[in-house]
Amino acid sequence: MEYIVNTPCGAVRGVPKKKEGVVAYKGIRYATAGRFEYPTEVTKWDGVYDTFEYGACAYQPRSFYNEEEMPKKIFYYNEFRKGATYKYSEDCLFLNVFAPEKSEGKLPVLIYIHGGGFTGGCGHEKHFDEPVWPTKGVIGVTINYRLGPLGFAVLPELKEEAGYTGNYGLYDQLTAIKWVKHNIEAFGGDPDNITIMGQSAGAMSVQQHCLSPLSRGVFHKAVMSSGGGVIKALTAAQPDKNYEFWKMIMEKCEAKTLEDFRAVPVEKLFGVWQENRKAAIGGGCSPCIDGKLVVGAGHELLAAGKQHNIPYLIGTTSEDMMPPLLYSMSKKWCQKQTSPAYLWFFERQLPGDDHGAWHYADLWYWFDTLENGWRPFTDKDRELANEMSDRLCEFARSGNPNISDYIEWKAGGKKALVLGDKATKLGNPSSLKLWITMFTNEAPGE
């Protein structure tokens, strides 16, 4: 049986997935972009677009070494990538749609933006591969976007050329969201009921879109895990703060002009950046205030009420990176909202090792893809994943994550929904324990 949908761009042929009744449309090109150029949305192709394989990932440091030989990288490799093969390219602007085989249309849509410090990751690692969401009436979308030097370099010459500079990866994300809005109806989705979700740098990205005038009306709800919330110390800076850094990178790449810099072999570009990244704010590869998408410091925009007035889900994990800081940021974000905002705290101690609820750990449960992992997950894990994915899908559907089968989750951020080893409850983690964890935690961060 062929699975073909007719989008405004043209016909797309998908492939059935292991979850019965789910069809995947993998590797759809949503935009094109040259190096250090802003993306142009794809609006047309000829013939039938076959989507049987995932598209290339964005170039990133792991493109150029064997993760199995890197002790500091081995944890996440074993967790999310071991045994899988990934292609890397500058031509990486692809997204993946997971939809029910049969739908009466107008299903809610959940778009996931991966994390990785704005320098790593992709939209089809093991924990993202075939989310359970379509079986619960929600269309899932995962995306790739440009990373590292290719996604976040800033230069005065680039600003003179385009009128602004930096944030190429963020513009990729926004273009992907717009492509989904323009085309998702063909897959059975509702373009007026889109939720965006991200973790870590993905959550920081979601937050930037929730503070941006460019994205108003493009999506309707937002979910942020381990990276949402704003404080002065973790806010975007003006691009000129890193101009000297990127001029140095150009010189070390032996590039005298933008044309030269655009022609530098990608392995050399990443190598030079890696050797010098400690000399720059945010390693030189983080969002900046470009005046268009990112229009100001996050804490100032939030204080001025510039965030989108939409429902939010936001939270962290117990063995997270900087757990007291991230939890406080999430809580304060909830409490600043006039729209419903729901706070969670994930403390399930994952079976298989003693790292606990580490940074990223909750994603196995939100996506309910436990079967893709190596860990000896138990019935408790499967029950928790079912509850978390149920609540997430209901939030995507209605803006309210409450379902009659589960304890009531109250909005406002006074108490978090505690998801863990014991029965789900409302409460707040011990501040002392979070601080102790911050200084004793051996769980890794990628």
Beta strands, then each sheet from edge to edge (+ up, - down):
strand 1: 3-7
strand 2: 10-16
strand 3: 22-29
strand 4: 31-32
strand 5: 40-41
strand 6: 48-50
strand 7: 57-58
strand 8: 88-89
strand 9: 94-100
strand 10: 107-113
strand 11: 139-143
strand 12: 189-199
strand 13: 221-225
strand 14: 312-317
strand 15: 341-346
strand 16: 416-419
strand 17: 425-427
sheet 1: 1+ 2- 3+ 9- 11+ 10+ 12+ 13+ 14+ 15+ 16+ 17-
sheet 2: 1+ 2- 6-
sheet 3: 4+ 5-
sheet 4: 7+ 8+
end
